[in-house]
Amino acid sequence: MSNKNKPIVFMTCTGLGNINRGYESFTNECFECLENSTKFDLYLFSGGKIKFVQKLENVFTVFNFKRNGSIAQWLYKLVRIPQYTIEQSTFFLFFIPYIIYYKPAVIYYSDFKLGTYLYWLRKWFLLKYKLLFSNGAPNGPPFTRMDHIQQLLPFYIEEAKQAGFNTDNMTLLPYGIKIRNTDDNKILNIKKASGYRKIILSVGAINSSHKRMDYLIDEFAEMFTDEYFLILLGNMDNESSFIIEKAKNQLLSTNYLIKSVDQNEVIDYMFAADYFILCSLKEGLPRVLPEALSCGLIPIVHNYNVTQEVLKDFGIYVDMTSKGAILSGIRQVNSTTLQKQQVIDYAIKTYSWEVLKPNYETMILSTI
Protein backbone atom coordinates (compact mmCIF):
# COMPACT_ATOMS: atom_id res chain seq x y z
CA MET A 1 0.00 0.00 0.00
CA SER A 2 1.19 3.56 0.60
CA ASN A 3 4.72 4.64 1.44
CA LYS A 4 4.67 7.39 4.07
CA ASN A 5 7.71 9.04 2.47
CA LYS A 6 5.84 9.66 -0.77
CA PRO A 7 2.80 11.88 -1.34
CA ILE A 8 -0.53 10.20 -2.04
CA VAL A 9 -2.30 11.12 -5.26
CA PHE A 10 -5.94 10.30 -5.99
CA MET A 11 -7.09 9.95 -9.60
CA THR A 12 -10.87 9.95 -10.10
CA CYS A 13 -13.42 9.45 -12.85
CA THR A 14 -17.06 8.78 -12.02
CA GLY A 15 -17.90 7.27 -15.42
CA LEU A 16 -14.95 4.88 -15.50
CA GLY A 17 -16.27 1.33 -15.52
CA ASN A 18 -19.76 2.47 -16.55
CA ILE A 19 -19.33 4.18 -19.94
CA ASN A 20 -16.56 4.61 -22.48
CA ARG A 21 -15.70 8.18 -23.49
CA GLY A 22 -12.48 10.15 -23.70
CA TYR A 23 -12.47 10.95 -19.96
CA GLU A 24 -12.76 7.30 -19.06
CA SER A 25 -10.16 5.92 -21.46
CA PHE A 26 -7.74 8.73 -20.55
CA THR A 27 -8.09 8.12 -16.79
CA ASN A 28 -7.67 4.38 -17.16
CA GLU A 29 -4.57 4.67 -19.36
CA CYS A 30 -3.07 7.47 -17.29
CA PHE A 31 -3.32 5.31 -14.18
CA GLU A 32 -1.76 2.37 -16.01
CA CYS A 33 1.10 4.63 -17.07
CA LEU A 34 1.73 6.19 -13.65
CA GLU A 35 0.73 3.46 -11.18
CA ASN A 36 4.34 2.29 -10.77
CA SER A 37 5.77 5.79 -10.37
CA THR A 38 8.53 6.08 -7.80
CA LYS A 39 7.61 9.72 -7.10
CA PHE A 40 4.17 9.25 -5.47
CA ASP A 41 1.61 6.63 -4.46
CA LEU A 42 -1.28 6.65 -6.91
CA TYR A 43 -4.83 5.51 -6.15
CA LEU A 44 -7.59 5.16 -8.72
CA PHE A 45 -11.26 5.76 -7.88
CA SER A 46 -13.85 4.74 -10.47
CA GLY A 47 -17.63 4.67 -10.61
CA GLY A 48 -17.70 1.07 -11.85
CA LYS A 49 -15.49 -1.99 -11.96
CA ILE A 50 -12.64 -1.75 -14.47
CA LYS A 51 -10.14 -4.02 -16.17
CA PHE A 52 -6.51 -3.81 -17.22
CA VAL A 53 -4.91 -2.54 -14.02
CA GLN A 54 -2.07 -4.22 -12.12
CA LYS A 55 -2.15 -2.75 -8.59
CA LEU A 56 -5.62 -3.86 -7.59
CA GLU A 57 -4.98 -2.83 -3.97
CA ASN A 58 -4.73 0.76 -5.23
CA VAL A 59 -8.01 0.66 -7.19
CA PHE A 60 -11.39 1.42 -5.60
CA THR A 61 -14.92 1.36 -6.97
CA VAL A 62 -16.94 4.11 -5.29
CA PHE A 63 -20.67 3.58 -4.87
CA ASN A 64 -22.84 5.90 -6.97
CA PHE A 65 -26.07 6.03 -8.95
CA LYS A 66 -24.53 5.79 -12.41
CA ARG A 67 -25.91 8.13 -15.06
CA ASN A 68 -27.13 5.33 -17.32
CA GLY A 69 -28.63 3.29 -14.48
CA SER A 70 -32.31 2.84 -13.63
CA ILE A 71 -32.18 4.81 -10.35
CA ALA A 72 -30.66 7.91 -11.96
CA GLN A 73 -33.22 7.67 -14.77
CA TRP A 74 -36.06 7.41 -12.23
CA LEU A 75 -34.79 10.34 -10.17
CA TYR A 76 -34.47 12.46 -13.30
CA LYS A 77 -38.11 11.81 -14.16
CA LEU A 78 -39.17 12.50 -10.58
CA VAL A 79 -37.20 15.66 -9.71
CA ARG A 80 -35.63 16.64 -13.08
CA ILE A 81 -32.05 16.50 -11.77
CA PRO A 82 -29.74 15.53 -14.66
CA GLN A 83 -28.48 11.96 -14.49
CA TYR A 84 -24.88 13.11 -14.72
CA THR A 85 -25.36 15.37 -11.68
CA ILE A 86 -26.88 12.46 -9.76
CA GLU A 87 -23.86 10.30 -10.59
CA GLN A 88 -21.40 13.04 -9.60
CA SER A 89 -23.08 13.95 -6.32
CA THR A 90 -23.57 10.37 -5.10
CA PHE A 91 -20.00 9.45 -6.05
CA PHE A 92 -18.76 12.51 -4.13
CA LEU A 93 -20.62 11.54 -0.94
CA PHE A 94 -19.17 8.03 -0.87
CA PHE A 95 -15.72 9.34 -1.88
CA ILE A 96 -15.39 11.48 1.26
CA PRO A 97 -14.39 8.61 3.62
CA TYR A 98 -11.42 7.76 1.39
CA ILE A 99 -10.25 11.38 1.55
CA ILE A 100 -10.48 11.41 5.34
CA TYR A 101 -8.67 8.08 5.73
CA TYR A 102 -5.84 8.46 3.19
CA LYS A 103 -5.34 12.24 3.32
CA PRO A 104 -4.23 12.69 -0.30
CA ALA A 105 -1.87 15.48 -1.29
CA VAL A 106 -3.47 15.84 -4.75
CA ILE A 107 -6.80 14.87 -6.29
CA TYR A 108 -6.53 14.66 -10.09
CA TYR A 109 -9.88 14.81 -11.92
CA SER A 110 -11.60 15.63 -15.22
CA ASP A 111 -15.24 15.96 -14.12
CA PHE A 112 -15.80 19.65 -13.40
CA LYS A 113 -18.83 19.09 -11.13
CA LEU A 114 -16.94 16.67 -8.93
CA GLY A 115 -14.10 19.17 -8.66
CA THR A 116 -16.53 21.85 -7.54
CA TYR A 117 -17.86 19.60 -4.77
CA LEU A 118 -14.29 18.81 -3.68
CA TYR A 119 -13.45 22.52 -3.61
CA TRP A 120 -16.31 23.31 -1.23
CA LEU A 121 -15.56 20.27 0.93
CA ARG A 122 -11.99 21.48 1.36
CA LYS A 123 -13.11 25.04 2.09
CA TRP A 124 -15.78 24.09 4.64
CA PHE A 125 -13.71 21.48 6.53
CA LEU A 126 -10.23 23.04 6.14
CA LEU A 127 -8.76 20.03 4.35
CA LYS A 128 -5.32 20.26 2.72
CA TYR A 129 -5.44 18.41 -0.58
CA LYS A 130 -4.69 20.23 -3.83
CA LEU A 131 -7.00 20.03 -6.85
CA LEU A 132 -5.49 19.22 -10.25
CA PHE A 133 -8.01 19.70 -13.06
CA SER A 134 -7.56 18.07 -16.46
CA ASN A 135 -9.49 20.47 -18.69
CA GLY A 136 -10.76 18.08 -21.33
CA ALA A 137 -14.24 19.47 -22.09
CA PRO A 138 -12.84 22.18 -22.30
CA ASN A 139 -14.01 24.70 -19.72
CA GLY A 140 -13.01 28.31 -20.26
CA PRO A 141 -11.93 30.89 -17.68
CA PRO A 142 -12.38 31.82 -14.91
CA PHE A 143 -10.49 29.02 -13.14
CA THR A 144 -11.20 29.68 -9.48
CA ARG A 145 -11.95 26.31 -7.88
CA MET A 146 -8.78 24.37 -8.63
CA ASP A 147 -5.11 24.77 -7.79
CA HIS A 148 -3.58 23.64 -11.07
CA ILE A 149 -5.00 23.19 -14.57
CA GLN A 150 -3.83 20.80 -17.25
CA GLN A 151 -4.47 22.53 -20.56
CA LEU A 152 -4.37 20.15 -23.50
CA LEU A 153 -3.50 22.55 -26.31
CA PRO A 154 -1.71 25.92 -26.71
CA PHE A 155 -5.00 27.50 -27.79
CA TYR A 156 -6.44 27.13 -24.28
CA ILE A 157 -3.41 28.72 -22.63
CA GLU A 158 -3.69 31.65 -25.02
CA GLU A 159 -7.44 31.91 -24.37
CA ALA A 160 -6.80 32.21 -20.63
CA LYS A 161 -4.12 34.88 -21.20
CA GLN A 162 -6.44 36.91 -23.41
CA ALA A 163 -9.09 36.75 -20.68
CA GLY A 164 -6.57 38.31 -18.28
CA PHE A 165 -5.70 35.23 -16.24
CA ASN A 166 -2.27 34.37 -14.90
CA THR A 167 -1.24 31.05 -16.46
CA ASP A 168 1.51 30.21 -13.97
CA ASN A 169 -0.73 27.50 -12.48
CA MET A 170 -1.33 25.87 -15.88
CA THR A 171 0.60 23.08 -17.56
CA LEU A 172 0.41 22.54 -21.30
CA LEU A 173 0.24 18.77 -21.65
CA PRO A 174 -1.79 16.76 -24.19
CA TYR A 175 -3.61 13.52 -23.51
CA GLY A 176 -1.41 10.48 -23.81
CA ILE A 177 -2.39 7.43 -25.83
CA LYS A 178 -1.40 3.80 -25.68
CA ILE A 179 0.35 2.60 -28.82
CA ARG A 180 -1.43 -0.64 -29.63
CA ASN A 181 -1.09 -3.33 -32.25
CA THR A 182 -3.60 -5.66 -33.84
CA ASP A 183 -3.32 -8.86 -35.85
CA ASP A 184 -4.12 -9.65 -39.44
CA ASN A 185 -6.99 -12.00 -38.55
CA LYS A 186 -8.91 -9.26 -36.74
CA ILE A 187 -8.43 -6.85 -39.63
CA LEU A 188 -9.47 -9.54 -42.10
CA ASN A 189 -12.67 -10.30 -40.16
CA ILE A 190 -13.67 -6.63 -40.11
CA LYS A 191 -12.94 -6.21 -43.81
CA LYS A 192 -14.87 -9.38 -44.58
CA ALA A 193 -17.90 -8.05 -42.66
CA SER A 194 -17.71 -4.87 -44.75
CA GLY A 195 -17.83 -6.84 -47.97
CA TYR A 196 -14.21 -5.82 -48.64
CA ARG A 197 -15.32 -2.28 -49.40
CA LYS A 198 -13.43 0.82 -48.33
CA ILE A 199 -14.25 1.44 -44.67
CA ILE A 200 -15.24 4.91 -43.44
CA LEU A 201 -14.94 4.95 -39.64
CA SER A 202 -16.14 7.43 -37.03
CA VAL A 203 -15.66 6.94 -33.29
CA GLY A 204 -17.52 8.87 -30.58
CA ALA A 205 -20.81 9.03 -28.72
CA ILE A 206 -23.58 7.97 -31.10
CA ASN A 207 -25.37 11.31 -31.06
CA SER A 208 -26.18 14.39 -33.10
CA SER A 209 -25.64 17.25 -30.64
CA HIS A 210 -21.88 16.80 -30.25
CA LYS A 211 -20.41 14.09 -32.49
CA ARG A 212 -22.87 14.90 -35.31
CA MET A 213 -23.29 11.35 -36.52
CA ASP A 214 -26.49 12.46 -38.27
CA TYR A 215 -24.44 14.75 -40.52
CA LEU A 216 -22.15 11.86 -41.44
CA ILE A 217 -25.14 9.65 -42.30
CA ASP A 218 -26.55 12.41 -44.54
CA GLU A 219 -23.18 12.77 -46.26
CA PHE A 220 -22.75 9.03 -46.68
CA ALA A 221 -26.24 8.67 -48.15
CA GLU A 222 -25.20 10.99 -50.98
CA MET A 223 -22.11 8.97 -51.83
CA PHE A 224 -21.76 5.97 -54.12
CA THR A 225 -22.19 3.54 -51.23
CA ASP A 226 -21.42 0.37 -53.18
CA GLU A 227 -17.79 1.47 -52.95
CA TYR A 228 -17.79 2.31 -49.22
CA PHE A 229 -18.90 0.81 -45.90
CA LEU A 230 -19.74 3.10 -42.94
CA ILE A 231 -18.92 2.12 -39.35
CA LEU A 232 -19.98 4.22 -36.34
CA LEU A 233 -18.52 3.11 -33.01
CA GLY A 234 -19.27 4.69 -29.65
CA ASN A 235 -21.14 4.96 -26.41
CA MET A 236 -24.93 4.92 -26.68
CA ASP A 237 -26.82 7.80 -25.06
CA ASN A 238 -30.34 9.24 -25.15
CA GLU A 239 -29.79 10.54 -28.70
CA SER A 240 -28.60 7.23 -30.11
CA SER A 241 -32.03 5.86 -31.02
CA PHE A 242 -32.49 8.84 -33.36
CA ILE A 243 -29.16 8.12 -35.09
CA ILE A 244 -29.94 4.42 -35.44
CA GLU A 245 -33.40 5.14 -36.87
CA LYS A 246 -31.96 7.72 -39.26
CA ALA A 247 -29.47 5.18 -40.58
CA LYS A 248 -32.25 2.62 -41.06
CA ASN A 249 -34.31 5.12 -43.03
CA GLN A 250 -31.54 6.49 -45.26
CA LEU A 251 -29.07 3.63 -45.76
CA LEU A 252 -29.17 0.03 -46.87
CA SER A 253 -28.63 -2.34 -43.95
CA THR A 254 -25.72 -3.94 -45.85
CA ASN A 255 -23.86 -0.62 -46.10
CA TYR A 256 -23.25 0.31 -42.47
CA LEU A 257 -22.65 -0.83 -38.89
CA ILE A 258 -23.44 1.01 -35.63
CA LYS A 259 -22.28 -0.52 -32.36
CA SER A 260 -20.47 -0.05 -29.04
CA VAL A 261 -17.21 -1.94 -28.52
CA ASP A 262 -14.44 -2.14 -25.94
CA GLN A 263 -11.58 0.35 -26.31
CA ASN A 264 -9.17 -2.38 -27.39
CA GLU A 265 -11.54 -3.35 -30.20
CA VAL A 266 -11.73 0.25 -31.44
CA ILE A 267 -8.07 0.01 -32.40
CA ASP A 268 -8.79 -3.11 -34.47
CA TYR A 269 -11.38 -1.16 -36.45
CA MET A 270 -8.95 1.72 -36.90
CA PHE A 271 -6.33 -0.58 -38.37
CA ALA A 272 -8.97 -2.02 -40.71
CA ALA A 273 -10.36 1.38 -41.79
CA ASP A 274 -9.40 3.31 -44.91
CA TYR A 275 -10.73 6.68 -43.72
CA PHE A 276 -11.34 8.22 -40.29
CA ILE A 277 -13.95 10.97 -39.83
CA LEU A 278 -14.69 13.26 -36.87
CA CYS A 279 -17.66 15.54 -37.58
CA SER A 280 -17.79 17.49 -34.30
CA LEU A 281 -17.39 21.26 -34.51
CA LYS A 282 -16.06 21.72 -30.96
CA GLU A 283 -13.76 19.52 -28.86
CA GLY A 284 -11.16 19.72 -26.10
CA LEU A 285 -8.58 17.30 -27.42
CA PRO A 286 -10.46 14.33 -28.90
CA ARG A 287 -8.31 11.30 -28.06
CA VAL A 288 -9.63 9.46 -31.09
CA LEU A 289 -7.54 11.72 -33.33
CA PRO A 290 -4.11 10.74 -31.91
CA GLU A 291 -5.35 7.14 -31.72
CA ALA A 292 -6.30 7.23 -35.41
CA LEU A 293 -2.88 8.67 -36.24
CA SER A 294 -1.21 5.84 -34.31
CA CYS A 295 -2.92 3.41 -36.69
CA GLY A 296 -1.66 5.28 -39.74
CA LEU A 297 -4.96 7.04 -40.54
CA ILE A 298 -5.10 10.67 -41.67
CA PRO A 299 -8.24 12.06 -39.98
CA ILE A 300 -10.78 14.09 -41.94
CA VAL A 301 -11.96 16.82 -39.55
CA HIS A 302 -13.68 20.19 -39.33
CA ASN A 303 -11.23 23.02 -40.00
CA TYR A 304 -10.71 24.97 -36.75
CA ASN A 305 -7.99 25.74 -34.23
CA VAL A 306 -8.36 22.60 -32.07
CA THR A 307 -8.02 20.08 -34.91
CA GLN A 308 -5.18 22.12 -36.43
CA GLU A 309 -3.21 22.05 -33.18
CA VAL A 310 -3.79 18.33 -32.63
CA LEU A 311 -3.03 17.13 -36.14
CA LYS A 312 -0.69 19.77 -37.61
CA ASP A 313 0.23 18.56 -41.12
CA PHE A 314 -1.33 15.14 -40.56
CA GLY A 315 -5.01 16.00 -40.99
CA ILE A 316 -7.44 16.75 -43.80
CA TYR A 317 -9.39 19.92 -43.00
CA VAL A 318 -12.85 20.53 -44.47
CA ASP A 319 -15.98 22.52 -43.65
CA MET A 320 -18.16 20.02 -41.78
CA THR A 321 -21.16 22.35 -42.03
CA SER A 322 -21.36 22.06 -45.82
CA LYS A 323 -22.58 19.37 -48.20
CA GLY A 324 -20.01 17.21 -49.93
CA ALA A 325 -17.29 17.78 -47.31
CA ILE A 326 -16.80 14.09 -46.51
CA LEU A 327 -16.34 13.05 -50.12
CA SER A 328 -13.97 15.98 -50.65
CA GLY A 329 -11.94 14.85 -47.63
CA ILE A 330 -11.77 11.28 -48.90
CA ARG A 331 -10.44 12.48 -52.24
CA GLN A 332 -7.78 14.52 -50.45
CA VAL A 333 -6.71 11.46 -48.44
CA ASN A 334 -6.45 9.48 -51.66
CA SER A 335 -4.17 12.09 -53.20
CA THR A 336 -1.90 12.76 -50.20
CA THR A 337 1.82 12.10 -50.39
CA LEU A 338 2.06 11.30 -46.66
CA GLN A 339 3.32 7.83 -45.87
CA LYS A 340 1.59 5.70 -43.23
CA GLN A 341 4.76 5.35 -41.15
CA GLN A 342 5.20 9.14 -41.09
CA VAL A 343 1.74 9.46 -39.53
CA ILE A 344 2.43 6.74 -36.94
CA ASP A 345 5.80 8.26 -36.02
CA TYR A 346 4.17 11.65 -35.40
CA ALA A 347 1.60 10.05 -33.07
CA ILE A 348 4.28 8.21 -31.09
CA LYS A 349 6.56 11.23 -30.77
CA THR A 350 3.76 13.61 -29.77
CA TYR A 351 1.19 11.57 -27.84
CA SER A 352 2.54 8.24 -26.59
CA TRP A 353 2.53 7.61 -22.84
CA GLU A 354 6.17 6.49 -23.03
CA VAL A 355 7.16 9.98 -24.16
CA LEU A 356 4.74 11.93 -21.94
CA LYS A 357 5.07 10.04 -18.63
CA PRO A 358 7.83 12.28 -17.14
CA ASN A 359 5.79 15.38 -17.96
CA TYR A 360 2.75 13.97 -16.14
CA GLU A 361 4.85 13.17 -13.08
CA THR A 362 6.29 16.69 -13.09
CA MET A 363 2.82 18.26 -13.40
CA ILE A 364 1.41 16.26 -10.50
CA LEU A 365 4.36 17.04 -8.24
CA SER A 366 4.19 20.75 -9.12
CA THR A 367 0.59 20.81 -7.83
CA ILE A 368 1.59 19.82 -4.28
PyMOL commands that set and color helices and strands:
alter all, ss='L'
color gray80, all
select helices_A, chain A and resi 22-34+56-58+70-79+83-102+112-125+154-162+184-193+213-221+240-250+253-255+263-272+288-294+305-311+325-335+340-351+353-367
alter helices_A, ss='H'
color red, helices_A
select strands_A, chain A and resi 8-13+41-46+59-61+106-109+130-134+148-151+170-172+198-203+228-233+256-259+275-278+300-302+316-318
alter strands_A, ss='S'
color yellow, strands_A
deselect
rebuild
show_as cartoon
